[in-house]
Amino acid sequence: MKKLERQRAQEEQAKRQEEEEAAAQRSDRGRPYTLSVALPGSILDNAQSPELRTYLAGQIARACAIFRVDEIVVFDEEGQDSKTVEGEFKGVGKKGQACVQLARILQYLECPQYLRKAFFPKHQDLQFAGILNPLDSPHHMRQDEESEFREGVVVDRPTKAGHGSLVNCGMKKEVKIDKKLEPGLRVTVRLNQKQLPPECKTYKGTVVSSQDPRTKAGLYWGYTVRLASCLSAVFAEAPFQDGYDLTIGTSERGSSMASAQLPSFRHALVVFGGLQGLEAGVDADPNLEVSEPSVLFDFYVNTCPNQGSRTIRTEVSHRRRHPVLLVIHPWAFSQDLLKYSMYFCTSEEGTRSHETTGVDGYEPPRGCWELNSGPLEKQPVLLTSELSSQPQFKCLF
């Protein structure tokens, strides 16, 4: 009898140990930091037709999705006072039609296809949405695709007292959640994988925060869109309690980004100017008492030095900026601070990493690259404490 009890105790201990290891692995998968991008809606005014305006907004959306941007802030370069703002969207006045259109297209593309009918009625800003390229982000699920998390909309269907609402998650069957919510809400659902048998009428799941896929599973779960009435509102209305702890401004008058080393951060923000640069936004903002935009940022960098054109379009600068933010160096990571350090990626021929994907690792898009000591072919480069604090990538093709 005692032998049986000891055996049972050993089995329970082994089971607890496995559960703890699994929980530790899940926590290690999470991504604690966020990346935000701010740009003026006036960049659409440079497009010559409604079709080109729509396509330009789609380019911005795809660039942000490919490089895992968590928040896009569209601000009004004209710098209207937030106290006098009136308009269809909170935070942008009637003059900010380009801001509203850009924000609407960004939201439309971020929304999974099976939810767009519920959230986006016909609108003139979406007249040419058919020419937009899909984002195909991880949360844009196929019907039969298996995933721990899914986006859904609460359907207007009665349920029994004490039971949760039904949610359309783009699957063959609806999902019954653990809470009673108002119909029409967009929710993030964590599916109970053990309760997805084919004979059930509905699946079962739990409503979770929209940040859980990122913080607990390390998944990229799309971006949020925020409208700001002026440049100062980009900082003042940050959705994070302590605001952004790392801010980067981009300008042709900025310093070289190859020599900069960025500190640890939780919430990073990169700000782009319009046709006249960030200087125009600073001059028009009634809430700012500075004349130089560089004093607003921790780093003020030039993403395209020695440019061969008088002006760099915002969408081009947007793509050039990604090498700055892709290389995330986790050697300073701690469970208490949950912070990462970020470094620039440079090469002798110029940075060539704008087509890469991933944040926690770096994968060359093609050809052969060399990191420090030897060539690496088609192999992700994970930056650890064993590497130099300033990794250098050199293109070999």
JOHU-V168306 format. One record per pair of residues at least 4 apart in sequence whose C-alpha atoms are under 6 Angstrom apart, sorted by the first residue. I is the first residue (numbers start at 1). J is the second residue. D is the distance in Angstrom with one decimal. If there is no record, write none. Layout:
i;j;d
I;J;D
I;J;D
This chain:
i;j;d
27;216;5.7
29;217;5.1
29;218;5.0
30;214;5.9
30;215;4.3
30;216;4.3
30;217;4.8
30;218;4.0
31;214;5.6
31;215;4.9
31;218;4.9
32;215;5.4
33;266;4.6
33;267;5.8
34;70;6.0
34;267;4.9
35;69;5.2
35;70;5.4
35;268;5.0
36;69;5.9
36;70;5.7
36;71;4.5
36;72;5.8
36;269;4.6
37;72;4.9
37;269;5.6
37;270;4.9
37;271;5.9
38;72;5.7
38;73;4.4
38;74;5.8
38;271;4.6
39;74;5.4
39;272;4.9
40;74;5.4
40;75;4.8
40;76;5.7
40;77;5.9
40;274;5.9
41;74;5.8
41;98;5.2
41;99;4.0
42;98;5.8
43;274;5.9
44;53;5.4
47;52;5.6
47;53;5.3
52;56;5.9
57;102;5.9
58;132;5.8
61;106;5.8
62;66;6.0
62;135;5.7
64;69;5.0
70;223;4.3
71;223;4.9
71;224;4.8
71;225;6.0
72;225;5.0
73;225;5.9
73;226;4.8
73;227;5.8
74;227;5.0
75;227;5.8
75;228;4.4
75;229;5.8
75;230;5.5
76;229;5.2
76;230;5.0
77;281;4.9
78;284;5.6
79;230;4.2
79;284;5.1
79;285;4.3
80;229;5.8
80;230;6.0
82;229;5.9
85;93;4.9
86;93;4.7
87;93;4.6
87;94;5.0
91;227;5.7
91;228;5.2
91;229;4.9
92;96;5.8
92;229;4.9
101;125;5.7
112;140;4.9
114;170;5.8
116;120;5.4
136;140;5.8
139;221;5.6
143;170;5.8
143;171;4.8
148;190;5.8
148;191;5.6
149;189;5.6
149;190;4.6
150;188;5.9
150;189;5.3
151;169;5.8
151;187;5.9
151;188;4.7
152;167;5.9
152;168;5.2
152;169;4.1
152;186;5.7
152;187;5.4
153;167;5.4
153;168;5.4
153;184;5.8
153;185;5.5
153;186;4.5
154;166;6.0
154;167;4.4
154;183;4.8
154;184;5.2
154;185;5.5
155;166;5.9
155;167;5.6
155;183;5.2
156;183;5.0
164;177;5.2
164;178;4.8
164;179;4.3
164;180;4.5
165;176;5.9
165;177;5.7
165;180;4.9
166;175;5.6
166;176;4.6
167;174;5.6
167;175;5.1
168;174;5.1
173;202;5.6
174;202;5.4
175;202;5.5
175;203;4.5
175;204;5.3
176;204;4.9
177;205;4.9
177;206;5.2
178;206;5.5
188;207;5.9
188;208;5.7
188;210;5.5
189;206;5.5
189;207;4.6
189;208;5.9
190;205;5.4
190;206;5.1
191;205;4.2
192;204;5.8
192;205;5.2
196;203;5.5
212;216;5.4
213;217;5.1
213;219;5.3
214;218;4.5
214;219;4.8
214;220;5.9
228;233;5.4
228;234;5.7
233;237;5.5
238;243;5.4
244;267;5.0
244;268;5.9
245;267;5.8
246;268;4.7
247;268;5.9
247;269;4.8
247;270;6.0
247;297;5.1
247;298;5.3
248;270;4.7
248;297;5.5
248;298;6.0
248;299;4.8
248;300;5.8
249;270;5.9
249;271;5.0
249;297;5.9
249;300;4.7
250;272;5.6
250;300;5.8
250;301;5.1
250;302;5.7
251;302;5.2
252;302;5.1
254;300;5.0
254;301;4.1
254;302;4.6
255;301;4.7
255;302;5.6
256;301;5.8
256;302;5.6
257;301;5.5
261;343;5.6
262;342;5.5
262;343;5.9
263;341;5.6
264;339;5.7
264;340;5.1
264;341;4.1
265;339;5.6
265;340;6.0
266;339;5.7
273;277;4.3
273;278;4.3
276;280;5.8
294;300;5.6
303;321;5.8
314;318;5.9
322;326;5.9
322;354;5.9
323;345;5.9
323;353;5.6
323;354;5.9
324;344;4.9
326;359;5.4
327;343;6.0
328;342;4.8
329;341;5.1
329;342;5.5
329;383;5.5
330;340;5.1
331;384;5.6
331;385;4.9
333;338;5.9
333;339;5.3
333;340;5.5
334;338;5.3
346;351;5.1
346;392;5.7
346;393;6.0
347;351;5.4
347;393;5.3
347;394;4.8
356;365;5.5
361;381;5.8
361;382;4.8
362;380;5.3
362;381;5.1
363;380;4.4
367;397;6.0
368;377;5.2
368;396;5.7
369;375;5.7
369;376;5.7
369;394;5.9
369;395;5.1
369;396;5.6
370;374;5.5
370;375;4.2
370;376;5.9
370;393;5.8
370;394;5.4
371;393;5.2
